[in-house]
Each structure stands twice: as C-alpha cells, then as structure tokens.
Amino acid sequence: MRGRNGFWALAFHTLFVIFVLAPIAVVCLIAFTPESYLAMPTNGFSLRWFEALLDNRDFVTSFQTSLMLGLLSASAAALVAIPASIAIVRYRFPGRLFLLTLCMSPLMIPSIVLGVAFLRYLSQIGLGSTMPGLILSHVIIILPFILRTVMNSFGSLDPALDNAAASLGSSPWTTFRRVTFPLIVPGVVSGWILAFITSFDEVTMTIFIASPGLTTLPVRLMLYIEDSIDPLVAAVSAVLIALAVLTMLIIDRLFGLDKILIGNIDSDKNS
Amino acid sequence: MSDTLDFRRIPWSPFLLALPAVVVFFGFLLAPLLSTAILSLQAFSLYTGIQNVYNLANYIEIFSDNYFFEIFARTARIAVLTTVLAIVVGAPEAYILMRMRAPWRGLFLLVALGPLLISVVSRTLGWALLFGSNGLINETLMALGLVESPVALMYTEFAVVIALTHVLMPFMIISVMVTLQRLNPQIENASLSLGASGFTTLRRVVIPQMVPGILAGSIIVFAMAASAFATPQIIGGRRLKVIATLVYDEFLYSLNWPLGAALAMLLFAAVIGVTVGCNALAERYFARIYR
C-alpha cells in the first residue's frame, strides 16, 4: 500500500481535486462580485454582498438560532449518550443490543422521514415551532455520533483502572469523575464537535419543523434559494464554507480529521 | 477491599444509565414514527382536512397512479447512477490517497473529506452556479466554440446525479479507506515479487480486497441518494421531482399530510429494504468466499 502513484493515478487525482473544489471555489468567488447579479468578480473584488448580509436581519437571526440549537442539542445529546455508552460498553444485560440498535438507528432513517414524523408529532404534543421541539429532534439525529466516539474511547480503556480506583476506596462517582471521565474526554469532545456540525448543517429534517419565526441558517438559505439565486446566498455560503474550513483545521490539529472520520489510518505499522 | 458501593454490584445500574436514552428514543423517535405510520392510513379531504377514517387508500392511490410510479423510477435511477459514479470515482481515489505519503495524504484527505463539514446547501449552490445557463460550464463551452447557445443543465437528471455524487462521495472514500487500512501492504508486495504485473496485482489482489468497502460505501451512498432532499430540490426544482421533494410538496404546499406520510413510509421501507437486503447478500457472499 506504500507504492508510488503513477502518472495516470496522479492525473486522475488532479481531476478529482478539481471536481471536489470547483463548486466550493465558485461560491466563494461569486460572493466577492461587485455586480448586482451572479457574475465572477472579473472587475475587482467587492465586499458589498457581505455588508448586505450583515444588514439582513433574517440571516443574522437564523445564524444565532443555528448556533444556539447546535450548542444545546450537542450538549444534551452528550448528557444522554455518555451514560448509555457506559451501560453498553461496561455491562452485559438483557436488551443491550436493542439499546445499541435503537440509539444508532437514526443513521439509517432518511431525514425526510424524520422531518415528516416530527412535524406531526411535535404539534401533537404542543412543541411545534418551539426551541425545545427543535432541540429534541436534533438530539435524536446527532446522538449516534457521540455514542460512537464515546464507545470507541471506552474500547481502548482498561477496565482494571476502575477496579483499581474502587479498591483504593474511591466511590463510583469519584471513580467516574476522576478516573474514567478524563480518559474518555477526547471521545466526548470529538463526538460533541461532530454532533454540533451535524446539527448546525442539518436542513432536510429541520425544514419541516422550523417556522418563519424560528428558523436555522441552512433552512433560511434553502428557502431563499428556492425563490432566487443571487450573490447574497453565495455570500452566506462563503461564510459557512469559511467556518467549516476553520472547524476542519481545528479538528485536524486537535485529533486528526482522518482519525475522527476513518479511524486510525496509521495503525498499519505492523508491516 | 473497600466497602464502598461498586457500580457493577447494583443489578439495575445499566438500566438506570440507559434510562435517559431509552426515554428519549421511545418518546421522540418511535412515537413520532408510529404516529406517522398511523397518519399514512388516514383519509384526507380538501375541505375537512385529516379525517378519522383508516384504510389503505393512500397506498393504493400511490401504486395505481402512473405519476407516482414515474417519480419512484426517477428516484431509483438517480440513486443507482449516483452510486455507480461514486464507486467509479471514489474507489480509485481512496486507493490513490492510501498510497500517498506525508504531507500529501493529510492535505488531500482534508480536500476529499472536508466537504462533509460544509452545509449540503452551500455545496449544491456551487453546482447550481456552475450548471446555470450563464454558469461557468456553459461560458467555457461557448468560449471554446463547442456550443452556440447555453446547454440546459439545470433541472436535468444528469445535473442532479453529478451534484449528489459530489455531496455523497466522502462516504464512499471513507468506507473504502477503512477496508484498505486493514490490509497488509506486504500482500501487494508479495504479489509483485512473485512476478505479477502492476495491473494484475491491482486486478487480482487489490480490487478483490476493496470489495467489502465498496459494498458498504455503496449501501450508504444509495440510501442517502434515494432519500436526498436538498440537492434534488435546488438542482432539480419543481420540474424534476424525486420522492423526497414530492413528500415536501405534499406536506407544505398541497397540505395532503396523509398522502405525504404514505410516500415517506414507502421511501423508508424501500431504503431499509435495500440496505438490509444488500447487507444480507454481502454477508452470504463473503461467508462463501472466506469459508
């Protein structure tokens, strides 16, 4: 697996990189256009569309909603996922596999189906168009990400550490707080970040349960694009892309993006 | 030994730990899905709305109307083509990435997987800008003199497939890389040192070992493409409906919730059916090979 890539492989790779980056680059370029219509910034760069964005109350408010929703739902999901993952990893009990399947199932359910389901159900229980309703629905779809990373970090942990702490007289709560938790922190943090991003970017489910007064940024953007595509949406997208790149660099520095998404690539050092 | 409480000696502690998750998932996943399943059986009238009449009329309507059949067929076609394209592009790229050295591999992994962190709406908007009648692709084609007037790219299945492939590609690459990283690189070297050509090694040694990853990736890409909403909504628009955008229209414009719920349930069943079916087939296939 460590051979050299030949000429054709590198040619293929170059086309692939162009394919991946082209739509992203186009959005970022058009966001800087000085024209009042969709055009490449051939006559110099302008920030007019970013200024227009800051003046747009709708986009600014929905950006705040998205941030708040991401923070609250990722944190709530972590509070639910951490004890559940302890139960799944550390205990053998009837219904364990069912619990695991149940918690991972949102990954298999199409978002459109969840959107439909929540639209009806949240209004039935009186949480339609409310922040708690949005948070609960987001907790469901992002919980699998936290559960998985936390379970992975337990997997590499020696259970004897708990026994050692207990035999030295520490209570279960102290053991968890002082021994176990510090060791699973990386898993919790990386899961929380993935969950936050997933919540922040979610559009298919949220478009069903958001209301004009309570809308997330991707949903606002989506609804705007359905009406018209102008440089303003390119500016919004450019901001989102810049935030994503920033997050990506931070994750990559902290954990390695590949480790979070693929697992440890360099584990094949046995050769 | 201490006489303090040991977590593991309390018989109900795993249930207590799992309780919040169980409550949340029963209350806010199973209950809403059940509620939607019931809704799909209810009758609807334009004047009185959702009625308390329960039958299979919505499903019968969907199965007997050619309009719905066309949309289901289109959705399947788009999902299959997207999956094939994701394999053709993603599998070789995963192999190429695996063979790269530092720092190139780290850099291009960010390029290949980073788009996952960007909102799907922004990524699709990029394709809408490229495909538009005065978008970059048409401008280039006209500047090169290949076409006289702009080619209609927006609102075509071709455009939806390309944009969906772009959106879902990282999942294929991740799946294939997960398989590739478990391989022992010496197997490839063994094949080469035993006199096999590079091409034979690729065909007889590397590709067969990539198959499980390709299959896993295909299942994910197919399921996500079949139920994708944002990309077909932006690129396909009203003119090129797929099941997900049809469900959206039924719920937010036609307001026929029961019919929309029935469509969503059918999409759900189809996606789960294909996913579980393919997993079972793949398992049987590999059980035979690795017997």
Interface residues (C-beta under 8 A of the other chain):
Chain A: M1 R2 G3 R4 N5 G6 A9 L10 F12 H13 F16 V17 F19 V20 L21 A22 P23 I24 A25 V26 V27 I30 L38 M40 L79 V80 A81 P83 A84 I86 A87 I88 R90 Y91 F93 R96 L99 L102 C103 S105 P106 M108 I109 P110 S111 I112 V113 L114 V116 A117 F118 L119 R120 Y121 L122 Q124 L136 S137 V139 I140 L143 D162 A166 S167 L168 G169 S170 S171 P172 T175 I197 F200 D201 V203 T204 I207 F208 L217 P218 L221 M222 I225 E226 I229 V233 A234 V236 S237 L240 I241 A244 V245 T247 M248 D252 L257 D258 L261 I262 G263 N264 I265 S267 D268 N270 S271
Chain B: M1 S2 T4 L5 D6 F7 R8 S13 P14 F15 L16 L17 A18 L19 P20 A21 V22 V24 F25 F28 L29 A31 P32 L33 S35 T36 L39 V89 P92 E93 I96 M98 R99 M100 R101 R105 G106 F108 L109 L110 V111 A112 L113 G114 P115 L116 L117 I118 S119 V120 V121 S122 R123 T124 L125 G126 W127 A128 L129 L130 G132 N134 L136 A163 H166 M169 P170 I174 M177 V178 L180 Q181 R182 L183 N184 P185 Q186 E188 G198 A223 A226 S227 A228 F229 A230 Q233 I234 I243 A244 V247 Y248 F251 L252 W257 G260 A261 A264 M265 L267 F268 V271 I272 T275
